[in-house]
Amino acid sequence: MNSGKVFTSPTSQTISFGMAAFGVVLLGTALSHDAPWRTLWYALPTVAAAVGLSQVVHRWREFLRWQSALKSQRRALQNTHDDELARLAQERALVAVDSKGQGLDYRAKAIRSAQISIWLIDVVAERITFEGVHVGSREFLPETRIYQGREWYDRLHPQEVEQVEHRYREFIKQRTPEFEMEYRVPDERGGWRWILSRGLILENDARGHAVLVAGTHTDIHQRKLAQIAYLQERALFNTGPVVLFRFSLADERRVIDFMSGNAARLWGFGGDWSVVGEPASSLVHAEDLLRVRATVNEALANEQAGVDCQFRVVRGNGSFHWHNMRVLFETERGVPYARGYLIDIEDRKQLEASAHSHNRHLSELVQQLNLAQADSVVLQETSDMLNSAEDVTEAFEIVRRAADAVFPGWSGALSAVRSHGGLSQVGQWGKPPGQDTDFDLKDCWGLRRGKPHGYLSEQRQIRCNHIHVTPDVPLLPYVCVPMSANGETVGALHLFADQPTSEDEVLEVEARAERFAETLKLAMSNLRLRAWLRDQATRDGLTGLYNRRLLDERLPIEIKRSQRDQMPASLAMIDVDHFKRFNDEFGHDAGDHVLKTIGELLMDRVRVYDLACRYGGEEMVLLMPSCQMEDAALKLETIRRDIANLQLNMHGRALPPVTVSIGLAFTTGGTAESLLRRADEALYAAKRQGRNRLITHSGEHPSPGDIH
């Protein structure tokens, strides 16, 4: 504000005019009252004083306005200065924030790559704070996550909550120097993920109690899964039939430095037995040692990756069992080792020896037959072919052709012993009389007496019970020749005259049949032995039935045979009704008992060349080659009723009866998949119609009149 213009302002002029007007008014008042002039002289100073006072007051007000304006100006300058300082501070803050953000980004990358979450626990407030990645997620989440009270424990796997709480309490009470534990937390996919939690006490109060704890969570899920898988495999080997081992190749002693724990149990040694630190030769039979050592040395010299060999291993009772050894050569810290496994093959060796013995006896018999009668050529060829036969069905075809050549004018049949006792007819040729397809040993006089039984007439000999007689057709002479090998019955040869014949001819046929049976019996025994060997790989361990692998091999073959011979092959799918409910109520042991019992019943009811398989779970398949639908339905209906009538007991406890549903289909061609599908459709139809029944693929349910 300019002080020279104070009195020239409009406000100053207004005040001056006002004071002058006031003086005029006073003068007019005095004159109107005829006051003496001296009174007026006294009034004038008063007026002057009033005018002066008004000027002073006006000047003071102007001064106050000027001072206020000056303060406003200073305040504006200060605000401008403050704004500039704030701008500079903001720029410095942005630079700092940008630098801090880069550090956070580096930390985020490190935490993300390590899958680490950092946690801080306020013990007094019972609050846990997390920073870092969510376990199980690859997304970096820098924001803080806070859990109060038991909120964090409620997220843990139920099986580990109690352990984590106990370990944490012990840690907080400082009974353990640090917290370290593996447990599971939920992941973003709704599953559980393994983490490793580590922590340390950061701060104690005046009394020494922990008040602040910090640590990390590390994602170890893949490592933990691998560890669990390793432990499971280790446990499997420690309880299984395979013995793992490792021995050094650094010197001639070849000291064992590892042997799996199941070796003592498998080899019959005591629980504290150990061979670690002993030479590998201490386990090997003395007669096998040089051979095994030479085999290993040769493989090493030829720089082979490993070696296979067989030798006898000493057992706890001093006996020896054949084992197969497979080793691989490796190097660890410059030291060569052999790591491998041993598996007991004693049973297989004995079977091989038995098979070799059978083959030797068969060869000896063939040599004798070569010097025998005129039909020795046929018998020789038959023997050779039987020795190459794959199964009983193939062997029967060889026998049929040979019998036609050796016994012209005679029909015949071949029976084989079932695995669970009794005999089943393998097949027949010519026009034999009616006879049972399945019968017991006591039903045949030849088998009962252990020597050929010739029949001429009802008046002279006793007829075998497995042969049927019709009143209008007389029974012609026949011969039943038992076949035994190594003191075990393997089957029987049955020959039937096509027309009446003399006693001499019957005796001659009986003698020739006995020699023919000598050729057959060793071949039949061999077939049974080979079949037993195959069974080890094709049998279901629980039920004793064949497994699905054999069905997959045999079914296409039988369908082709059916198409070639124009004889239908029937296939039944059998399923135990409500088996899951039975398992849940009575336990898996009871369920296994049911499956085993049904499997035994099936094997007892089927023909020797039928194929009964466990298809999977409680489902079974019965393949019946050269079997009409009506005959198959009759057999299956009998099996269904027999299963329903089973009296099941386990450990002295009665179990409820079980039933089965059966779907039946047949074919004379097509594919295995088509036949299985049609049988499966029939099975599901049986399920839909109430279970405990037999349904054919045509959808017709055979009535009792059709079955019986």
BAMAR-576862 format. One line per 5 residues: number of its first residue (from 1); their letters; for each residue x, y, z of C-alpha. Coordinates in pm, whole numbers, plus 50000, padded with zeros to 5 digits. Each point is the difference from the previous one (the first is absolute). Layout:
REM residues N
NUM> a> X:Y:Z ~ ... .
REM end
This chain:
REM residues 708
1> mnsgk> 50000:50000:50000 ~ 50126:50361:49915 ~ 49997:50219:50315 ~ 50007:50333:49796 ~ 49648:49941:49881 .
6> vftsp> 49835:49944:50337 ~ 49818:50334:50010 ~ 49920:50020:49635 ~ 49802:49686:50006 ~ 49621:50013:49969 .
11> tsqti> 49967:49891:50361 ~ 50217:50291:50129 ~ 49802:50256:49802 ~ 49674:49862:50130 ~ 50120:50036:50361 .
16> sfgma> 50118:50365:49941 ~ 49671:50099:49846 ~ 49823:49838:50285 ~ 50196:50195:50260 ~ 49939:50330:49813 .
21> afgvv> 49632:49930:49983 ~ 50005:49927:50370 ~ 50165:50342:50067 ~ 49739:50180:49788 ~ 49726:49825:50191 .
26> llgta> 50150:50113:50329 ~ 50029:50356:49869 ~ 49644:50000:49879 ~ 49883:49869:50331 ~ 50183:50272:50189 .
31> lshda> 49861:50277:49781 ~ 49652:49870:50017 ~ 50018:50027:50378 ~ 50157:50340:50004 ~ 50297:49870:50188 .
36> pwrtl> 50269:50245:50060 ~ 50288:50007:49759 ~ 50250:49901:50264 ~ 49819:49676:50037 ~ 50063:49939:49636 .
41> wyalp> 50374:50057:50056 ~ 49994:49724:50255 ~ 49818:49768:49762 ~ 50250:50041:49721 ~ 50293:49827:50178 .
46> tvaaa> 49766:49722:50085 ~ 49914:49965:49636 ~ 50369:50011:49906 ~ 50082:49741:50260 ~ 49724:49782:49868 .
51> vglsq> 50128:50042:49646 ~ 50357:49915:50111 ~ 49884:49703:50197 ~ 49808:49870:49700 ~ 50315:50029:49789 .
56> vvhrw> 50202:49807:50259 ~ 49738:49730:50012 ~ 49993:49983:49621 ~ 50381:49982:49980 ~ 50003:49715:50258 .
61> reflr> 49744:49805:49800 ~ 50206:50051:49685 ~ 50309:49875:50183 ~ 49816:49688:50112 ~ 49884:49931:49645 .
66> wqsal> 50354:50043:49870 ~ 50138:49763:50265 ~ 49732:49739:49913 ~ 50084:50024:49631 ~ 50370:49962:50080 .
71> ksqrr> 49929:49682:50202 ~ 49793:49859:49713 ~ 50284:50067:49762 ~ 50250:49830:50229 ~ 49762:49706:50043 .
76> alqnt> 49965:49961:49621 ~ 50379:50003:49964 ~ 50030:49738:50277 ~ 49738:49778:49830 ~ 50185:50027:49672 .
81> hddel> 50322:49899:50175 ~ 49829:49710:50175 ~ 49852:49877:49671 ~ 50344:49999:49845 ~ 50144:49806:50293 .
86> arlaq> 49712:49747:49978 ~ 50060:49955:49629 ~ 50369:49930:50058 ~ 49916:49759:50284 ~ 49752:49819:49780 .
91> eralv> 50258:49961:49726 ~ 50249:49859:50253 ~ 49728:49767:50135 ~ 49919:49875:49652 ~ 50366:49925:49941 .
96> avdsk> 50014:49816:50333 ~ 49679:49809:49932 ~ 50125:49900:49656 ~ 50324:49874:50154 ~ 49807:49815:50270 .
101> gqgld> 49766:49851:49739 ~ 50299:49864:49811 ~ 50123:49837:50321 ~ 49654:49857:50064 ~ 49995:49864:49647 .
106> yraka> 50335:49827:50057 ~ 49875:49858:50330 ~ 49677:49890:49835 ~ 50191:49819:49729 ~ 50219:49827:50257 .
111> irsaq> 49702:49897:50213 ~ 49804:49885:49695 ~ 50285:49786:49870 ~ 50055:49843:50344 ~ 49625:49966:50071 .
116> isiwl> 50051:50152:50345 ~ 49753:50169:50231 ~ 50130:50208:50293 ~ 49802:49996:50326 ~ 50011:50201:50321 .
121> idvva> 49815:49901:50319 ~ 49901:50241:50276 ~ 49976:49749:50283 ~ 49817:50229:50242 ~ 49739:50112:49744 .
126> eritf> 49978:49648:49850 ~ 50036:50147:49653 ~ 50195:49853:49709 ~ 50090:50215:49699 ~ 50108:49862:49662 .
131> egvhv> 50180:50165:49712 ~ 50109:49842:49673 ~ 49851:49737:49775 ~ 49698:49790:50078 ~ 50119:49642:50032 .
136> gsref> 49880:49809:49696 ~ 49971:50316:49787 ~ 50257:50159:49771 ~ 49842:50344:50040 ~ 50200:50245:50212 .
141> lpetr> 49778:50163:50260 ~ 50188:50279:50178 ~ 49705:50106:50213 ~ 49997:49888:50361 ~ 49777:49711:50104 .
146> iyqgr> 49904:49987:50366 ~ 49846:49714:50198 ~ 49872:50046:50353 ~ 49973:49737:50272 ~ 49938:49650:49855 .
151> ewydr> 49925:50118:49646 ~ 50333:49869:49871 ~ 49969:49662:50177 ~ 49654:49955:49847 ~ 50162:50008:49654 .
156> lhpqe> 50238:49711:50070 ~ 49945:49636:49906 ~ 49785:49836:50272 ~ 50253:49722:50053 ~ 50277:50247:50087 .
161> veqve> 49828:50278:50200 ~ 50066:49838:50337 ~ 50366:49930:49919 ~ 50061:50356:49877 ~ 49837:50150:50312 .
166> hryre> 50203:49777:50231 ~ 50328:50076:49822 ~ 49921:50375:50003 ~ 49922:49999:50375 ~ 50326:49821:50073 .
171> fikqr> 50182:50255:49786 ~ 49835:50302:50167 ~ 50089:49856:50341 ~ 50358:49988:49865 ~ 50029:49627:50056 .
176> tpefe> 50130:49976:49645 ~ 50250:50251:49857 ~ 49810:50047:49674 ~ 49675:49904:49830 ~ 50024:49769:49698 .
181> meyrv> 49721:49778:49868 ~ 49850:49868:49678 ~ 49623:50009:49962 ~ 49725:50061:49745 ~ 49802:50314:49918 .
186> pderg> 49724:50054:49741 ~ 50099:50112:49653 ~ 49813:50201:49738 ~ 49863:49684:49832 ~ 49825:49873:50311 .
191> gwrwi> 50261:49735:50079 ~ 50273:49979:50263 ~ 50358:50110:49955 ~ 50305:49914:50211 ~ 50204:50286:50149 .
196> lsrgl> 50306:50027:50222 ~ 49949:50247:50285 ~ 50304:50138:50185 ~ 50003:50265:50272 ~ 50212:50176:50266 .
201> ilend> 49917:50211:50304 ~ 50088:50363:49929 ~ 49904:50169:50325 ~ 49933:49906:50364 ~ 49838:50212:50270 .
206> argha> 50159:50093:50333 ~ 49904:49662:50146 ~ 50164:49815:49710 ~ 49672:49900:49833 ~ 49987:50004:49621 .
211> vlvag> 49796:50290:49862 ~ 50111:50015:49637 ~ 50071:49706:49768 ~ 50091:50003:49631 ~ 50059:49735:49737 .
216> thtdi> 49935:49876:49649 ~ 49780:49756:49812 ~ 50170:49820:49712 ~ 49809:49802:49738 ~ 50140:49642:50010 .
221> hqrkl> 49701:49826:49840 ~ 50180:49833:49708 ~ 50292:49897:50217 ~ 49762:49858:50262 ~ 49804:49803:49739 .
226> aqiay> 50325:49856:49869 ~ 50105:49915:50355 ~ 49668:49830:50075 ~ 50020:49803:49674 ~ 50353:49896:50085 .
231> lqera> 49899:49884:50350 ~ 49705:49809:49859 ~ 50219:49827:49745 ~ 50258:49929:50270 ~ 49730:49851:50225 .
236> lfntg> 49870:49796:49708 ~ 50343:49853:49937 ~ 50061:49942:50372 ~ 49685:49788:50021 ~ 50013:49844:49652 .
241> pvvlf> 50185:49706:49849 ~ 50278:50208:49842 ~ 50325:50046:50197 ~ 50198:50314:49915 ~ 50375:50014:50056 .
246> rfsla> 50321:50175:49910 ~ 50360:49885:50025 ~ 50333:50162:49926 ~ 50210:49907:49698 ~ 50309:50176:50131 .
251> derrv> 50170:49676:50108 ~ 49962:49624:49967 ~ 49807:49967:50328 ~ 49709:50198:49852 ~ 49859:50103:50336 .
256> idfms> 49626:50055:50033 ~ 49918:50351:50125 ~ 49620:49982:49965 ~ 49735:49727:50026 ~ 49625:50067:50020 .
261> gnaar> 49830:49912:50327 ~ 49780:49726:49855 ~ 50298:49770:49936 ~ 50005:49863:50356 ~ 49629:49915:49986 .
266> lwgfg> 50009:49847:49651 ~ 50308:49791:50070 ~ 49895:49884:50346 ~ 50264:50180:50208 ~ 49945:50166:50337 .
271> gdwsv> 49879:50357:50032 ~ 50346:50137:50089 ~ 50173:49822:49710 ~ 50203:50220:49768 ~ 50241:49926:49720 .
276> vgepa> 50120:50360:49959 ~ 50379:50005:50020 ~ 50029:49639:49885 ~ 50126:49889:49657 ~ 49730:49925:49744 .
281> sslvh> 50142:49650:49957 ~ 49873:49909:50350 ~ 49648:49971:49857 ~ 50081:49788:49694 ~ 50008:49621:49979 .
286> aedll> 50359:49879:49965 ~ 49920:49815:49677 ~ 49861:50318:49842 ~ 50260:50247:50127 ~ 50262:49961:49725 .
291> rvrat> 49739:50018:49726 ~ 49835:50313:50143 ~ 50335:50170:50059 ~ 50111:49925:49643 ~ 49672:50137:49862 .
296> vneal> 50036:50328:50193 ~ 50369:50039:49910 ~ 49928:49940:49631 ~ 49725:50263:50002 ~ 50236:50250:50165 .
301> aneqa> 50276:49923:49752 ~ 49762:50053:49708 ~ 49876:50328:50157 ~ 49643:49876:50008 ~ 49738:50200:50190 .
306> gvdcq> 49903:49703:50217 ~ 49959:49625:50016 ~ 49736:49730:50061 ~ 50074:49661:50153 ~ 49848:49727:50216 .
311> frvvr> 50150:49835:50306 ~ 49908:49842:50331 ~ 49979:50219:50313 ~ 50059:49861:50348 ~ 49703:50016:50240 .
316> gngsf> 49977:50018:50376 ~ 49942:49626:50039 ~ 50303:49915:49786 ~ 49800:49913:49688 ~ 50039:50173:49665 .
321> hwhnm> 49744:50161:49768 ~ 50054:50096:49640 ~ 49990:50376:49943 ~ 50017:50220:49693 ~ 50241:50293:50034 .
326> rvlfe> 49989:50317:49791 ~ 50268:50265:50065 ~ 50100:50330:49845 ~ 50349:50143:50030 ~ 50043:50354:50133 .
331> tergv> 50265:50231:50141 ~ 49964:50217:50309 ~ 50278:50242:50095 ~ 50239:49804:49788 ~ 49916:49664:50162 .
336> pyarg> 49840:49733:49774 ~ 49691:49822:50131 ~ 49753:49736:49884 ~ 49639:50079:50092 ~ 49717:49756:49931 .
341> ylidi> 49738:49761:50129 ~ 49947:49631:50078 ~ 49672:49813:49955 ~ 49927:49643:50108 ~ 49940:49765:49702 .
346> edrkq> 50017:49671:50192 ~ 49645:49897:49906 ~ 50064:50077:49636 ~ 50323:49801:50005 ~ 49824:49701:50152 .
351> leasa> 49729:50022:49739 ~ 50258:50024:49726 ~ 50175:49694:50141 ~ 49668:49817:50018 ~ 49916:50103:49645 .
356> hshnr> 50344:49886:49887 ~ 49944:49667:50174 ~ 49663:49960:49830 ~ 50150:50077:49664 ~ 50275:49750:50063 .
361> hlsel> 49751:49729:50091 ~ 49792:50086:49698 ~ 50304:49972:49777 ~ 50086:49663:50151 ~ 49647:49876:49942 .
366> vqqln> 50004:50121:49642 ~ 50320:49806:49941 ~ 49831:49685:50131 ~ 49695:50056:49781 ~ 50224:50034:49695 .
371> laqad> 50099:49636:50053 ~ 49641:49889:50067 ~ 49711:49921:49768 ~ 49919:50123:49655 ~ 49817:50305:50132 .
376> svvlq> 50317:50128:50169 ~ 50049:50253:49719 ~ 49663:50151:50078 ~ 50072:49999:50370 ~ 50336:50166:49941 .
381> etsdm> 49844:50275:49795 ~ 49727:50036:50260 ~ 50252:50025:50280 ~ 50201:50266:49819 ~ 49693:50204:49926 .
386> lnsae> 49866:49963:50353 ~ 50330:50125:50133 ~ 49948:50318:49798 ~ 49632:50038:50082 ~ 49911:50332:50160 .
391> dvtea> 49692:49886:50192 ~ 49765:49709:50067 ~ 49771:50094:49711 ~ 50287:49984:49754 ~ 50121:49674:50155 .
396> feivr> 49654:49848:49958 ~ 50000:50072:49628 ~ 50335:49820:49971 ~ 49866:49703:50201 ~ 49682:49984:49790 .
401> raada> 50193:49977:49674 ~ 50240:49740:50140 ~ 49719:49790:50151 ~ 49816:49993:49667 ~ 50313:49854:49843 .
406> vfpgw> 50092:49757:50280 ~ 49647:49885:50092 ~ 49791:49987:49685 ~ 49637:49903:50064 ~ 50010:50140:50351 .
411> sgals> 49866:50330:50128 ~ 50153:50164:50300 ~ 50020:50273:50260 ~ 50277:50160:50203 ~ 49957:50115:50361 .
416> avrsh> 50237:50213:50207 ~ 50021:50053:50375 ~ 49875:50338:50121 ~ 50213:50209:50231 ~ 49750:49958:50284 .
421> gglsq> 49935:49627:49953 ~ 49779:49795:49772 ~ 50027:49973:49624 ~ 49862:50196:49709 ~ 49964:49878:49646 .
426> vgqwg> 50246:50178:49774 ~ 49825:49879:49688 ~ 49879:49698:49807 ~ 50015:49860:49647 ~ 49789:49761:49795 .
431> kppgq> 49665:49893:50146 ~ 50053:49908:50364 ~ 49705:49923:50232 ~ 49865:50266:50229 ~ 50221:50078:50298 .
436> dtdfd> 50051:50265:50266 ~ 50218:50292:49904 ~ 50100:50041:50366 ~ 50039:49708:50240 ~ 50195:49879:50303 .
441> lkdcw> 50285:49751:50003 ~ 49779:49741:50171 ~ 49754:50009:49707 ~ 50257:49831:49772 ~ 50112:49646:50084 .
446> glrrg> 50323:50044:49809 ~ 50091:50306:50209 ~ 49875:49840:50319 ~ 50214:49685:49949 ~ 50297:50179:49845 .
451> kphgy> 50014:49769:49695 ~ 49811:49954:49668 ~ 49638:49895:50034 ~ 49848:49813:49704 ~ 49625:49961:49967 .
456> lseqr> 49837:49732:49782 ~ 49648:49965:50134 ~ 49784:50077:50302 ~ 50009:49634:50102 ~ 50379:49971:50008 .
461> qircn> 50133:50341:50113 ~ 49886:50294:50207 ~ 49917:50310:49800 ~ 50160:50332:50094 ~ 49757:50250:50150 .
466> hihvt> 50112:50283:49771 ~ 49866:49809:49696 ~ 49626:50022:49931 ~ 49782:49712:49881 ~ 49680:50032:49799 .
471> pdvpl> 49752:49710:50009 ~ 49955:49979:49623 ~ 50372:50019:49913 ~ 50232:49732:50146 ~ 50333:50114:50135 .
476> lpyvc> 50287:49879:49781 ~ 50343:49900:50135 ~ 50225:50275:50125 ~ 50335:50048:50173 ~ 50094:50260:50264 .
481> vpmsa> 50376:50046:50047 ~ 50120:50219:50291 ~ 50299:50227:49944 ~ 50232:50066:50294 ~ 50339:50169:50018 .
486> ngetv> 50223:50020:50306 ~ 49732:49836:50209 ~ 49742:50261:49903 ~ 49695:49944:49782 ~ 49996:50238:49705 .
491> galhl> 49704:49864:49801 ~ 49846:49703:49821 ~ 49963:49867:49645 ~ 49659:49853:49911 ~ 49953:49786:49685 .
496> fadqp> 49657:49876:49879 ~ 49940:49733:49734 ~ 49785:50123:49714 ~ 49859:49646:49956 ~ 49990:49673:50197 .
501> tsede> 50347:49845:50032 ~ 50168:49697:50149 ~ 50168:49970:50336 ~ 50341:49949:49835 ~ 49965:50320:49805 .
506> vleve> 49903:50183:50318 ~ 50308:49859:50178 ~ 50223:50099:49707 ~ 49856:50352:49994 ~ 50042:50013:50377 .
511> araer> 50371:49915:49970 ~ 50060:50245:49716 ~ 49799:50266:50180 ~ 50222:49955:50304 ~ 50308:50067:49788 .
516> faetl> 49824:50293:49834 ~ 49912:50135:50343 ~ 50365:49973:50100 ~ 50076:50249:49725 ~ 49718:50226:50108 .
521> klams> 50047:50003:50374 ~ 50345:50161:50004 ~ 49887:50252:49741 ~ 49689:50073:50208 ~ 50216:50036:50310 .
526> nlrlr> 50233:50228:49807 ~ 49706:50208:49884 ~ 49872:50028:50356 ~ 50345:50103:50117 ~ 50037:50259:49726 .
531> awlrd> 49648:50118:50070 ~ 50093:50037:50367 ~ 50303:50205:49904 ~ 49783:50221:49781 ~ 49749:50023:50282 .
536> qatrd> 50257:50176:50215 ~ 49981:50292:49758 ~ 49636:49964:49894 ~ 49821:49911:50323 ~ 49832:50248:50231 .
541> gltgl> 50164:49965:50340 ~ 49678:50036:50203 ~ 49741:49794:49814 ~ 50222:49750:49820 ~ 49823:50089:49676 .
546> ynrrl> 50187:50104:49688 ~ 50068:50370:49967 ~ 49889:50242:49733 ~ 50332:49973:49820 ~ 49936:49637:49908 .
551> lderl> 49644:50080:49897 ~ 50126:50269:49764 ~ 50236:49743:49844 ~ 49760:49707:49978 ~ 49672:50167:49903 .
556> pieik> 50099:50100:49642 ~ 50145:49650:49947 ~ 49681:49828:50116 ~ 49785:50229:49785 ~ 50208:49909:49692 .
561> rsqrd> 49974:49632:50091 ~ 49624:50040:50038 ~ 49977:50165:49659 ~ 50214:49730:49839 ~ 49811:49706:50154 .
566> qmpas> 49658:50172:49987 ~ 49954:49918:50368 ~ 49877:50282:50222 ~ 50210:50136:50285 ~ 49801:50123:50300 .
571> lamid> 50122:50271:50235 ~ 49846:50098:50334 ~ 50064:50311:50207 ~ 49942:49926:50371 ~ 49973:50277:50258 .
576> vdhfk> 49950:49967:50378 ~ 49688:50194:50098 ~ 50039:50290:50247 ~ 50363:49910:50057 ~ 50104:50351:50106 .
581> rfnde> 49726:50007:50264 ~ 50115:49654:50122 ~ 50360:50125:50018 ~ 49903:50314:50189 ~ 49790:49804:50252 .
586> fghda> 50215:49694:50062 ~ 50347:50119:49898 ~ 50240:49926:49717 ~ 50111:49669:50151 ~ 49642:49873:49980 .
591> gdhvl> 49973:50133:49644 ~ 50321:49820:49904 ~ 49863:49682:50159 ~ 49686:50027:49784 ~ 50201:50051:49679 .
596> ktige> 50231:49710:50084 ~ 49705:49768:50076 ~ 49823:50092:49676 ~ 50325:49952:49807 ~ 50042:49651:50145 .
601> llmdr> 49640:49915:49913 ~ 50048:50118:49641 ~ 50318:49795:49956 ~ 49819:49695:50134 ~ 49703:50041:49764 .
606> vrvyd> 50167:50079:49669 ~ 50141:49762:49740 ~ 50373:49953:49975 ~ 50021:50211:49684 ~ 49764:50272:50122 .
611> lacry> 50166:50323:50107 ~ 49886:50161:50326 ~ 50160:50341:50057 ~ 49986:50280:50250 ~ 49923:50296:49778 .
616> ggeem> 50041:50267:50264 ~ 49874:50070:50352 ~ 49696:49782:50066 ~ 49943:49930:49629 ~ 50089:49665:49844 .
621> vllmp> 49987:49857:49648 ~ 49935:49641:49895 ~ 50098:49906:49643 ~ 49850:49671:49877 ~ 50135:49891:49658 .
626> scqme> 49783:49772:49782 ~ 49703:50050:50229 ~ 49645:50068:49879 ~ 49804:50280:50165 ~ 49753:49755:50158 .
631> daalk> 50276:49787:50155 ~ 50179:50310:50125 ~ 49677:50136:50152 ~ 49937:49668:50175 ~ 50351:49996:50150 .
636> letir> 49987:50368:50101 ~ 49658:49969:50161 ~ 50136:49713:50210 ~ 50300:50211:50096 ~ 49775:50295:50092 .
641> rdian> 49786:49783:50229 ~ 50303:49837:50158 ~ 50149:50341:50081 ~ 49672:50119:50152 ~ 49994:49685:50218 .
646> lqlnm> 50356:50040:50128 ~ 50037:49985:50378 ~ 50266:50263:50061 ~ 50197:50005:50324 ~ 50314:50184:50098 .
651> hgral> 50180:49967:50333 ~ 49697:49823:50145 ~ 49769:50280:49893 ~ 49712:49931:49764 ~ 49979:50235:49703 .
656> ppvtv> 49681:50080:49812 ~ 49939:49826:49668 ~ 50117:50167:49682 ~ 49855:49991:49651 ~ 50133:50065:49652 .
661> sigla> 49862:50152:49684 ~ 50103:49838:49671 ~ 50000:50133:49645 ~ 50041:49739:49724 ~ 50090:50044:49634 .
666> fttgg> 50132:49770:49728 ~ 50174:50033:49667 ~ 50121:49807:49698 ~ 50220:50285:49881 ~ 50056:50371:50039 .
671> taesl> 50230:50173:50246 ~ 50082:49942:50364 ~ 49891:50354:50083 ~ 49658:49942:49846 ~ 49945:49677:50194 .
676> lrrad> 50107:50159:50328 ~ 49779:50301:49937 ~ 49693:49785:49932 ~ 50060:49793:50312 ~ 50047:50320:50200 .
681> ealya> 49672:50140:49865 ~ 49823:49682:50105 ~ 50158:50029:50345 ~ 49873:50354:50044 ~ 49657:49887:49887 .
686> akrqg> 50010:49738:50277 ~ 50094:50273:50247 ~ 49717:50223:49885 ~ 49747:49717:50024 ~ 50072:49938:50367 .
691> rnrli> 50333:49811:50017 ~ 50049:49632:50095 ~ 49908:49884:49651 ~ 50134:49889:49664 ~ 49927:50209:49690 .
696> thsge> 50108:49913:49646 ~ 50101:50270:49758 ~ 49676:49954:49809 ~ 49832:50141:50309 ~ 49816:49676:50071 .
701> hpspg> 50014:49866:50353 ~ 50016:49621:49972 ~ 49700:49857:50179 ~ 50037:49704:50238 ~ 49843:49785:49730 .
706> dih> 50270:50105:49757 ~ 50276:49938:50250 ~ 49901:49664:50146 .
REM end
